[in-house]
Amino acid sequence: MTHAILTHSYCSDFYAEHGYQFLKQVTQDYSVPPNLVIFSVMHCYEGSLPYINVLAQLAHPLVFIPKNATADANPELLKTINQIANCQIVNPSYNKESLRDPLHCEALIRQYISHDSPFLILDHGGYFANASEHLCHVFQQQLVGITELTANGLYKYCNKNINKPLVTVSHLSIKTPADTEASECIVHYSDQILREEFGLKINNAGFLRMGVVGAGNLGRGIIKHLQNKDICNIHVFDQDPRRLTQFPRDGVNVCSLEYLIQQCNMVFCCTGNAALTAEIFDHLTQPLFITTVTSADDELLATRVSHSGRINRN
C-alpha cells in the first residue's frame, strides 16, 4: 500500500501516518476471525483514510458504504478510496433510504459474502437498524455483531429484538473531544453562511435569537461555543429533563419546544430524531434559520417536509 493512497491530499501527512500506525498497532493486539467481511458506513473525509486503510487490511473485503452528504461533495476522495487494496465501494443505490428495506440489506450482504463468511457491520447513523432483526435471523451463523458510532444511530436500534452483540462508543468519554470539535465547527460554519448569504453575524443580538433542541454532547457544545461568542439569550429544550438541570445556573433558558420555536428565529437541532415535526412547521409565524447537527433527513424529515413546501433547503 503506497503512501499516496493512504493520505490522498491530506492536509497533514504526519497526522495521517501516525493515525494509521496507531490504529494498526491496536489491531495487532486482537485476533480477527479468518475471512471476515466488514461492512462499514462512514463519512467520506480525508481524515477517515487511516481508518479505512486499516480496516481493509483486516477484512476480506472491506465493503465501504459512503454517507451521501460527504460522498457527493468529495468525488475525488472516493476515487482514492477505490484504489485501496481489498476495499470495495458499494453501488450508490445502497444508500440510507434503500437500506431501510430489510430485503435490500440482505441483497447487499449476499453480494460480498460466501455461504460460510463471518461478517461485521460497522454502522454510522443507524443505516442497518431497520433491517437488524431480519439480518440476525437470516445470517444467524455468520453475523458477528454490529457497532454504532452515533447516539442518534443507537436510538434507532433501541427496542429491536436482536440476538447479536451491539456495541457503541456514542456515550463514552473518549468521544467527547470529537463532539466538542464538531460543535465548534457547526457554530463557525453557521456564522460563515449567515455572513455570506444574508449579511448577518451569528452574534447579532438585535435580530437573531438562538435556540438549541437537544442537550446531548453536541447540543451542550454548541451552547458553549455560542456563549464564547458573547451570545447570552439562549433557549434550550430536551425531552429528558435530567439533561437540563445545569443550564439555568449557566444563564441558559430552559423551555418547552413550542416556546422555543415561538421565541427563537435561529435553531440548532441536535437530536438526530425528528427534532422539528411537520406540525411545527405548519404553525410557524416567522422565518426560521435551522441548522441540523446530524442528517437533515433524520433531524427534520427534510425530504418529506421540503416536498410539502414547508422548508427551503439551502
N, C-alpha and C positions, 0 to 999 in steps of 0.2 A: 504494500500500500504506500503510495507516494505521499510526500509531504503536501504537494499541491492539492491532492484530493482531500486530504484531511482538513485543510484550512480554507480552501476556496480563495476569497479575497478578504479573509477575516482581518479585522482591524488590528489585531494583536496576535501574531504568530506565537509569541511567547506564552500567552494565556491559553491559546488553543492547544498547544503542545502539552503544557502542564496539566490541563484538564483531561486530555486524552490519557496521559501517563497515570494520573491519579485513578481514573476510572478503570484503566487496565489492571492496575495493581489490586483494586478491590475484587475484580473478577477472579484473579488468581488464587484468592483465599477461599473460594467456594467452588464446589463441583457442579456441573450443569448436566442434565440428562442428555445422553447422546442423541443426535439428530433432532434437537429441539428447534421447532419453528416458533419464531416470535412475531406476533402481530402488534405493531406499535403505532398508536395515534400520537402525532406530535406536530407542533408548530414548525414551520419552515423558516427557521432562523439560522444565521451563521453560527451562533453560539451553541446550536444543537449538534453541530458536526462531530465534535469529540464523542458525544454520547452515541450517535448513530454509528460511528466507526467501531466503537467497542461492541455494541450490540450485534453488528454484522459479523464480527469475529466469533461471537458466541453462538449465533443462530445458524440454522440450516434450512431455509434462509431467514433473513430479517425481512418482513413484509411491512413496508413503510406506508402508512395511511396519513397523508398530509392534511392538516386542517386548512380548509379552503381559503380562509381570510388571508393567511400569510403565504400560502402556496401561490395564489393568484398574483400576489404582489412581488414574488421572488422566483420567476420562471428560470432564471439563470442558476439559482441555487439548486433547484430541482434537477437540472442537468448535471450538476456536480454530484448530488446525492446518487443519481442514477449510475455514476461511474464507480461508486464504491463497491468493491467486490463483495458478493454474497448479499447484496441489498436489492430488493425489488420494489418498485413503486406501483401501487395498485392503480387500476383504471379509474379515472375521475368519476365514473358512475357510482363508485363505492364511497359515498360521502355521508355526512351526518344524517341527512334526511333519509337516504335509502337504507342505511343500516338500522333504522328503527324497525325494519321488517325482519323478523327472525329468519325467514327463509332466505332472504338476501344475504344475511350474515353467514348462514350456513353455506351458501353457494360460494361466497368469498373464501371461506376457510378451506373448503374442499379443493379449491384450485391449487393450494400450496402444500397440502399435507398428503401423505400416503396413508394406507389403512392402519399403520401402527405408529405414526409420528406423534410424539407428545408435542403440545403447543401451549404457549403462554400468551395472554392478552395483556398488553400494557396500554391501558386506556388513559385518555386525557380529555375529560369533558363528558363522560357517560355515553360515548358513541355506541357501546355494546350493551348498555344497561337493559334496554327493552328486550333484547334477544337473549339475555344471560340465562334465564331459566331453560329456554329451548336448547341452548348450546350445552348446558350442563347435562341435559337429558340425552341429546343425540351423541355427544362426544364424551360420555361418562368415563371411558377408559383413557382418553387422550388429553383432555383439558387439564392442565396442571393447576391453573389458577388465574386470577385476574388482579391487576393492580390498577388503582385510580389515583391520579395525581392531584385532582382539584376537589375542593369542598362541594361545589355545585354538581360535579360529576358524581361524587359519592352519594349525594342526596338522591340521585336517580336510581341508585342501586338499593336504597332503603326499601324494606318490605318485599324484596324479591326473594323467592324461595330457591336459593342456590346452595348446592352442597359441595362447593369448591372454595378454597381459600380466597378471600377478598382482602387485599392489603392496600392501605392508603397512607400517604405521608401528608395529607392535606391539613392535619391539625398538629403536626409535630413542630416543635420549636425551631428545628433546623430550617424550616421553610419560611419562618418569619422574615429573615433578611430579604429574601426574594420578593415577598409580598410588599415589604416596605419600599423596596426599589421600584416595584411596579406601580405602587400608589403615587410615588413621586413623578414617575413618567406620565401617568394619566393626568395629573394636575397640570404638569408642564405643557403637555400637548393640547390639552383643553384650552389653556391660556393662549397658546400659539394660534389655534384655529379661530378663537374668538377675535384675536387681533387681526389676522389676515382676512377673515371672511366678513367680519361685522364691525371692525374698528373699535372693539371693546377690550378692556382688560378684565381679567378674572376677579381682580380686587376692586372693581368699580362698585363701591358700596352704594352709590346713588341710584344704581339701576339693577344690578344683579343681586339676587338673594339666594343663598346656597342651601340645598337640601341633600341629605345622604340617606338612601334607602339601603339598609343592610349594615350591621355593625360588627361584621367579622374582621379578619385581619386587614382586608383591603379597604373596607369602609372606615375603620379606625385610622388606617394610614392616610387615607385621603383627607379626613378631618384634620389630622396633624399637619399635613402639608398646606392645607388651606389656612390654618391658623398661622403657619410660618410666613404666609403672605399677608399677615395682619387682617385677615377676614374674621370678623367676630360673630356676626349674626348668622349662625349655622344651625339648621334644624336636622334632627336625625330620627329615623324610625327603624325599628326591628321587631319582627314577630315574637322574638324571645326577649321578654323584659329583663332577664338576667344580664343581657349584654348592654343594657342601657344605664346601669346604676352609676357608672363612673362619670357620665357626661355632664350632669348638672354642676358638679364641682369644678369641671373644666370649662365652664362657661358655654356649653352647648345645649341648645333647646331640645328636649325630648318631647315628641308629639306623636299623634296618630298619623297614618299615611294620608288620610283625607285632608287633615290640617296642613301637612307639609306641602301637598300639591297646591293648596289654596294660597299659601304664604310665599312659596319659592318659585322663581322662574328659571333656575338652573338646577338640575337634579342629577346626582351621580347614583346610578343603580348598581348595587354591589351584591346582589343575591344569587344570580345565576339561575333564577327560577321564577320567571314571570313577575318581576318586581312591580310593573305597572300593567294593569289589565286593560282590555279594550273598553270596559265600562268607565274606567278612569279617564281615558281619552275622550269619551263621549261627553263628559261633564267638565272638560277644561274650559275655563273662562278667559285664559290669557295664553299667548305664545309661550312655549316651554323649550329651553335648551336641555337636551338629555344626553348624558354621557354614560355608556354602558361599559362596565369593567370586564365582564365576560361577553360571550357571544350575544349579539343583539337579538338573534332568533330565540335564544333561551331566556334572555333577560326581559324582552318586551314582546315576544312572539311577533317580531318585527315584520317578517314576511307577510303574515296574515293581516297585521294592522295596517301596514303600508298599502296593501292591495285595497283596503277599505277606504283609503284616503284620509285616515286619521293622523298619519305621521309621514313626514318628509325625510327620507334617508339621505344624508349628505356625508 
